[in-house]
Structure formats: structure tokens, C-alpha cells
Amino acid sequence: MRQASLACGGLGLLLLSVALAITIGPADIRVGDVWSVVAAHLGIGESHVTPIRDGIVWNLRLPRTLLAAVCGAGLAVCGAVMQSLLRNPLADPFVLGVSSGASTGAVLVVVLGVGGGVVSLSAGAFLGALLSFAMVLLLSHTLGGTTDRVVLSGVAAMQLFSALTSFVVMTSADAETTRGVLFWLLGSLSGAGWTDVWVCAAVLALALVVCGGYARTLDAFAFGQDAAATLGVSVGRTRLVLLCVTALLTAALVSSAGAIGFVGLVLPHAARALVGPGHARLLPVTALAGAVFLVWVDTLARTVLDPQEVPVGVVTSLIGVPAFVLVLYRGRRIAS
């Protein structure tokens, strides 16, 4: 009963957050206008707003806000899965170097023109993320495939691709291109479109289904991989499947929104404090918390210094660091 109440409350809060976030900005838009525009485009009503406001809601703010919700949910779920799978409370979607690989792929396309104009920035970021993850899997398997080796391989890949990105930008990019690339690397939802929303939402739905199916298996990992194996869990196969799913989801999100940190690190801890460690409850609550969180963070990022926009990753870091310290302090008090 409590789980159903939390789910309904979370969904209601998310819908209200999306509607309110769209109204915030220089244009005079109300919540009723948002519902009217959405209903009209879905064919279940008529819009009574001007064409300009209709375009602002449907073509600019709605896809951006929905992409923020999808990215927040996806990054938070990836963090929850990785923290349980690797038994590392500091694990997040970027610990495997996926973000750094995506950044390198995007920079190669934008700065060096790799792909000859056929490969877009998002496609380059996606391919770079997958290449980075493949390197992590190969390196960790060569070193023994243990949990610690996976984390260390991710750190090595992150440093390598970060260095490659910096080298390419410093040696080949002009000032304007460098500014645009760095803004994207810090996380930006300003270029969000409906294609980004549908692609990321589809990958998120797939990841939620797969991770939800492994909820009880993830609970077993809380006792260690040896204990999980004793309970009949195929440790190697489970870890490979879930790491591939989280890497695929992270790659899709990073390719559309850039590198947004701390969402996958902080939100899972907050969700555990609310509903406990059981993944059947933890994963949906974490997804909803991440979605609501990033919707409001993006709203703050695009309005706090209007008309100048702050990268989303900067705001998540400014909020995430104190929040994470608070989570750690609370955990220490409970443990003592």
C-alpha cells in the first residue's frame, strides 16, 4: 500500500513539476496554457493560446523539460544499479568512463570533422561512449573481472578519454568551438528536441524493464558476490548484462544532454533513506526522484542568470556536493 502511494505521489509530483517548470521564463505562460497546448497536439482538445506561445511550449520548453526528466530518471537508476552491483557507495554512471568516452566522440566530430559530416554530434558521443565501455570490459576481464578491477578499469578509461578530449580541444579548436564544446561537456539541455526525447525515453524504458527483472538478484548482491553465487545467482552473466544496460542508457543520455554529474551519485542514497534497500521499491522511486530533481535543476539553470544560461552540470554539482555530504553524515549517525 505504501509503495503504491509513493508511486502515485511521485508521478503526480513529476507531472506538476513538468507543468510548472514550463511556465517559468520570460514568456507569460500559465499551467492552463500548457495543458491546452498538449491536449491540442494530442488531438483531444483545442488550444486557446497564440501560435507563438504554442511554439514556445510545444517546440522549446516541453521537449527540454521532458528530456530533463528522462535524463534525471536514467542517471539515477544507473547509479542505484551500479552502487549495488559493484558494492561501492561512490559508484555512479560515469565511473566506467562512459561520459569521458562520449565527450571524446563528440569532440572528434565537432572539432576534427570525423565522419565527414555524416556522423552527428550525438552519434559521435554515443559511439565514443560504447568504445569506452568496451575498453573497460576488455581491460577488467584481462585483469580478472572482479568488482574492484571493473572500477579501476573505469577510472583508467575516464582519465584516458578525458586527456584525449583536452588534447584535441587545445590543439585543434578555435575559441568559439571550444566554448561550445566545453558548454556541452558540462551538460546542456538547450538543444533538446522531440527526437532526443523519444530515443532516450525508449532506452530508459528498456533499461527499467531489464533492471526491474533483476531486482531480487540485485538484493542478493548486497551480501557480496560470493553470497550471491551461493544463492544461485550467475554473478558473471548478471554483472555483464546490467553493466551493458547501464552503459547503453548512460551513452544515450550523455549523447543528448552532455555530461551531467552527481545525479546518479546522490539520488540513489536519498531514495534508499526513503524506501529502504529493496530494489523492487528502490528503482522506481529513484527514477521518479531523479526526474523531478533534474527538471527543477534545469529550470534553475536556464533562469537564474537569464538571459545567460548556466550549464546543468554546474548546478547539479553545486547542489549535489552539499547533498551528498548530508547523506554521508546522516548515514554515519545511523551507523553509530
C-alpha positions in Angstrom: 0.0 0.0 0.0 2.8 2.4 0.9 4.6 1.5 -2.4 1.5 2.3 -4.4 1.0 5.6 -2.5 4.7 6.6 -3.1 4.4 5.8 -6.8 1.2 7.8 -7.3 2.5 10.7 -5.3 5.8 10.6 -7.2 4.0 10.6 -10.6 1.7 13.4 -9.5 4.7 15.4 -8.3 6.5 14.8 -11.6 3.6 15.9 -13.8 3.1 19.0 -11.6 6.8 19.8 -11.8 6.9 19.5 -15.6 3.8 21.7 -15.9 5.1 24.4 -13.6 8.7 24.3 -15.0 7.3 25.1 -18.5 5.6 28.2 -17.2 8.8 29.7 -15.7 10.6 32.0 -18.1 10.2 35.4 -19.9 7.0 34.4 -21.8 3.7 34.8 -19.9 2.6 31.2 -19.9 0.2 29.6 -17.3 -0.3 26.0 -16.3 -3.7 26.0 -18.1 -2.0 27.1 -21.3 0.4 24.1 -21.0 -2.4 21.6 -20.7 -4.3 23.3 -23.5 -1.3 23.1 -25.9 -0.6 19.5 -25.0 -4.2 18.4 -25.4 -4.4 20.2 -28.8 -1.3 18.4 -30.1 -2.6 15.1 -28.8 -5.9 15.6 -30.6 -8.1 15.7 -27.5 -8.9 19.4 -27.3 -8.4 22.8 -28.8 -5.6 25.3 -27.9 -6.7 28.8 -27.0 -3.1 30.3 -26.9 -1.4 32.2 -29.6 0.8 30.4 -32.2 3.9 32.0 -30.6 3.1 30.6 -27.2 2.1 27.3 -28.7 5.5 27.1 -30.3 7.3 28.0 -27.1 5.5 25.3 -25.1 5.5 22.5 -27.7 8.7 23.1 -29.6 11.0 24.6 -26.9 10.1 24.1 -23.3 8.2 20.8 -23.3 10.8 18.7 -25.1 13.5 20.2 -23.0 11.7 19.6 -19.7 10.8 16.0 -20.7 14.4 15.3 -21.7 15.5 16.6 -18.3 13.0 14.3 -16.6 14.2 11.3 -18.7 17.9 12.1 -18.1 17.4 12.5 -14.4 15.5 9.2 -14.1 18.0 7.3 -16.2 21.1 8.6 -14.5 19.6 8.0 -11.0 18.7 4.4 -11.9 22.1 3.8 -13.4 23.6 5.0 -10.1 21.4 2.8 -8.0 22.2 -0.3 -10.1 25.9 0.3 -10.2 26.2 1.0 -6.4 24.5 -2.3 -5.7 26.2 -4.3 -8.4 29.7 -3.0 -7.6 29.1 -2.7 -3.8 30.5 0.8 -4.0 28.5 3.7 -2.5 30.5 6.2 -4.6 29.7 4.5 -8.0 27.8 6.5 -10.5 27.1 6.3 -14.3 30.5 7.9 -15.0 32.7 5.5 -13.0 33.0 3.3 -16.1 34.4 6.1 -18.2 31.2 6.2 -20.3 30.9 10.0 -20.0 34.5 10.6 -20.9 34.3 8.4 -24.0 31.1 10.2 -25.1 32.9 13.5 -24.7 35.8 12.4 -26.8 33.5 11.1 -29.6 31.6 14.4 -29.7 34.8 16.5 -29.8 36.2 14.4 -32.6 33.1 15.1 -34.7 32.8 18.8 -33.9 36.4 19.8 -33.9 38.1 17.4 -36.3 35.2 16.6 -38.5 35.4 12.9 -38.1 32.7 11.2 -40.1 32.8 13.6 -42.9 29.5 15.3 -42.0 27.6 12.1 -41.9 28.0 11.4 -38.2 26.3 13.9 -35.9 27.5 15.1 -32.5 25.1 12.9 -30.7 26.0 9.8 -32.8 29.7 10.6 -32.2 29.1 10.8 -28.5 27.2 7.6 -28.5 29.9 5.7 -30.4 32.6 7.1 -28.1 30.7 6.0 -25.0 30.3 2.5 -26.3 34.0 2.4 -27.3 35.0 3.5 -23.8 32.8 0.8 -22.2 34.1 -1.9 -24.5 37.6 -0.9 -23.3 36.6 -1.2 -19.7 35.1 -4.6 -20.2 38.2 -5.9 -22.0 40.6 -4.4 -19.5 38.7 -5.7 -16.4 38.3 -9.1 -18.0 42.1 -9.2 -18.7 42.8 -8.2 -15.1 40.5 -10.8 -13.6 37.0 -9.4 -13.9 36.5 -8.7 -10.1 34.4 -5.8 -8.9 37.5 -3.7 -7.9 39.0 -4.4 -11.3 35.9 -3.1 -13.1 36.0 0.2 -11.1 39.7 0.7 -11.6 39.4 0.0 -15.3 36.6 2.6 -15.5 38.9 5.2 -13.7 41.7 4.4 -16.2 39.3 4.8 -19.2 37.9 8.0 -17.8 41.4 9.5 -17.4 42.5 8.4 -20.9 39.5 9.8 -22.7 39.5 13.0 -20.7 43.1 13.5 -21.7 42.3 12.8 -25.4 39.4 15.3 -25.2 41.5 18.1 -23.7 44.3 17.4 -26.2 42.0 17.7 -29.2 40.3 20.8 -28.0 43.6 22.6 -27.1 45.4 21.8 -30.4 42.6 22.0 -33.0 39.6 24.1 -31.8 39.1 27.8 -32.2 37.8 29.9 -29.4 34.1 29.7 -30.4 34.2 26.0 -30.9 36.0 25.4 -27.7 33.3 27.4 -25.8 30.5 25.4 -27.3 32.2 22.1 -26.7 33.0 22.9 -23.1 29.4 24.0 -22.5 28.2 20.7 -23.8 30.7 18.8 -21.7 29.3 20.4 -18.6 25.8 19.3 -19.5 23.3 21.2 -21.6 19.6 20.6 -22.5 19.3 23.8 -24.6 19.2 21.9 -27.9 16.7 19.3 -26.8 14.2 18.1 -29.5 11.5 15.6 -29.7 13.8 13.0 -31.4 16.1 13.2 -28.3 13.2 12.7 -26.0 11.8 9.6 -27.8 15.2 7.9 -28.2 16.2 8.5 -24.6 12.8 7.5 -23.3 12.8 4.3 -25.3 16.2 3.3 -23.9 15.2 4.3 -20.4 12.0 2.1 -20.7 14.1 -0.9 -21.8 16.6 -0.3 -19.0 13.9 -0.1 -16.4 12.3 -3.4 -17.6 15.7 -5.2 -17.6 16.8 -3.8 -14.2 13.4 -4.4 -12.7 13.6 -8.0 -13.7 16.9 -8.3 -11.9 15.6 -6.6 -8.7 15.8 -9.7 -6.5 19.2 -10.5 -7.9 20.5 -7.1 -7.0 19.2 -7.6 -3.5 21.4 -10.7 -3.3 24.5 -8.7 -4.3 24.1 -6.7 -1.1 25.7 -9.7 0.7 28.6 -9.9 -1.7 29.2 -11.8 -5.0 30.2 -15.0 -3.2 27.0 -15.0 -1.2 25.0 -14.2 -4.3 26.6 -17.1 -6.1 25.7 -19.4 -3.2 22.1 -18.3 -3.6 22.2 -19.5 -7.2 22.9 -16.1 -8.9 25.0 -16.3 -12.1 27.3 -13.5 -11.0 29.3 -13.0 -14.2 26.3 -13.0 -16.5 24.3 -10.8 -14.3 27.1 -8.2 -13.9 27.7 -8.2 -17.7 24.0 -7.7 -18.6 23.4 -4.9 -16.0 26.7 -3.1 -16.8 25.9 -3.2 -20.5 22.4 -1.9 -19.9 23.6 0.9 -17.7 26.3 1.8 -20.1 23.9 1.8 -23.0 21.5 4.1 -21.1 24.2 6.4 -20.0 25.6 6.6 -23.5 22.2 7.6 -24.9 21.6 10.2 -22.2 25.1 11.7 -22.5 24.9 11.9 -26.3 21.7 14.0 -26.0 22.4 16.1 -22.9 26.2 16.1 -22.3 27.9 15.1 -19.1 25.6 15.7 -16.1 27.2 14.6 -12.8 26.1 13.8 -9.3 22.5 12.8 -10.2 23.5 9.1 -10.2 25.6 9.5 -7.1 23.3 11.4 -4.7 19.7 10.4 -5.7 20.0 6.6 -5.0 21.2 7.3 -1.4 18.2 9.7 -0.9 15.8 7.0 -2.2 17.3 4.3 0.0 16.7 6.6 3.0 13.1 6.8 2.0 12.1 3.3 1.0 15.0 1.0 2.0 17.4 -1.1 0.0 14.9 -3.4 -1.7 15.3 -2.8 -5.4 11.7 -3.6 -6.3 10.8 -0.4 -4.5 14.1 1.4 -4.8 14.4 1.5 -8.6 11.0 3.2 -9.4 11.4 5.7 -6.5 14.9 6.5 -7.6 13.7 7.1 -11.2 10.9 9.5 -10.1 13.2 11.3 -7.6 15.9 11.8 -10.3 13.3 13.0 -12.9 11.8 15.6 -10.5 15.3 16.7 -9.3 16.7 17.4 -12.8 13.5 19.1 -14.0 13.9 21.8 -11.4 17.7 21.9 -11.7 17.4 22.6 -15.4 14.7 25.2 -14.7 17.1 26.9 -12.3 20.0 26.7 -14.8 18.1 28.4 -17.6 16.6 31.2 -15.5 18.9 32.1 -12.6 21.2 34.3 -14.8 18.7 35.0 -17.6 19.3 35.7 -20.5 22.6 33.8 -19.9 22.3 30.1 -19.3 24.3 28.1 -16.8 25.3 24.5 -17.7 23.2 22.0 -16.0 26.2 20.0 -14.8 27.5 23.0 -12.9 24.2 23.4 -11.0 24.0 19.6 -10.2 27.5 19.8 -8.8 26.8 22.8 -6.7 23.6 21.1 -5.3 25.0 17.6 -5.3 28.1 18.1 -3.2 26.4 19.5 -0.1 23.5 17.0 -0.5 26.0 14.1 -0.7 27.8 15.4 2.4 24.5 15.5 4.2 23.7 11.9 3.1 27.1 10.7 4.3 26.6 12.5 7.7 23.2 11.0 8.2 24.5 7.5 7.3 27.3 8.0 9.9 24.8 9.0 12.6 22.5 6.0 11.8 25.5 3.6 11.8 26.7 4.9 15.2 
